[in-house]
Amino acid sequence: MKVLLAILLMIAVVSPVASAQTTPTDNTTVAGKWSGSFDGDSSGKFEMVLNQDSSGKLTGQVIMVTDDGSRYPIDLKTAVWEKGQLTATYENPSDGGQVSFTGKFADSDLKGTWQTNAGQASGMWQASRAN
């Protein structure tokens, strides 16, 4: 009985620590290279690079990857990690419209939604850390 109680106590103490490690609370954790896909009114593959400067501000790029492997980098206009959520925008080079997306961690992946020009087109996206 004492052994079972000790095991349950250890699980209760270790579980919050393990889950805290998978939920980032600052920009440093979300910074890095990501590889993913999006779908909805449009679909495709992308890479995302998020950098953090010395003041803690996030900057970066979304790189659209076509079926033939061509890559089209687009600078992010905004990128913020706040209260466990990434919010970012960029200008669509084909029509000049704004694309915005938000995402949160789901285990070690980022998952969220995107939309163009206040909802004219929208969908879901997900990304994993790239090597």
N, C-alpha and C positions, 0 to 999 in steps of 0.2 A: 504494500500500500504506500509506504514512504517513497519507494522507487518511482511508482507511478505518479505520485504527487510532484516529485522532483522533476520528472520528465515534462509534465504538463507546465510546471513553472518555467522551465527552460524554454519551452516552445512559446509561451506567452511573452517572455522577455526578448527572445531572438526574432520573432515574427515582425514586430514593429520596426526593428532595425533593418531587417532584410527588405521590407517594403519601402522604407525611407530611402534606401539606396537606389531604387528603381524610379523614384519620382523626383525629378530635378526641381530645384527651387531657385536656381539662378541662371544667368546667361551662359556661364561657362559650360554647363552640362549640355545645353542644346547646340552650342557651337560645334562646328565640324562639317564633315562631308556626308551627305545623305543621298540615297538613290531610291527612286520610287516610281509610282504610276498614279495616273488620275483617270477618272471616268465620269460619265454624266452626259451633258450636252456635247462634250468633246472628250476625247480620250487619248492617252499616249504615255510616254515615259519621260522622266526628268531626273536631273541631279540637282541638288541644292547645296551650296556652300555657305555656311554661316560663320562669320568671323566676329570676334569681340575685341574692341580696341582697349587701350589702357584705362579709359574712363568707364568701361563696362557697356558701351553702346554696341548693339549688334548691327552689322552690315553684311552684305552678301550678294549672291547671284542665284538665279534659277537658270539651269541649262536644259533647254528642251532637246530631247534626243529623238530623231526621226527613225523610221523603220530601217532606212539604209545606213544608220549610224552617224549621220550628220548631226552636229551639235551647234545649238544657237544660244549663246549666253545672253542673259538679260539681267541688268543690275536691279536689285531691290530698291524701291523708293523708301520704304519703311520696313523695319523688322524689330519687333518687341517681344520679349518673353516676360510675361507678367501673370502672377497668380496661377502658375502652372499651364499657361496657354501661350502658344506662338501666334502672333498676328503680324501679317506682312502684306505688302502691296508691291506691284510692279506695273509698268506700262506695257501693254501688248504692242509689239513692234509692227504688227500687220495693220492695226486700225487705230492705234493711239489710245484705246480705251484702257481703263484701269481694271486690273485683276487683283482681287484680294483673297487671302486665304487665312484660315485659322486652323490650329491643330493642337492636340494634346498627346501626351505619352500614353500608349497602350502597351504595357510591358516595356520593351526596349525600343519599340517603333513609335513613329509619329503618325497620327491619323487625324483627318479633319475634313473640312469642306472648303470649296472654292466658289467664287462667283465673279462674273464680269459685269461691269457697268451697272451696279446696283441690282443685280439679279437677272439680267437678260439671259444669261447662261450660267449654269451651276453644276456642281457635282461633288464627288468625294475624292480624297487623295490619301495615300499612305506612303511612308518612306522608312527605310532602314538605314542604319549607319553603314557607310561604304568604307572599304579598306583603302 
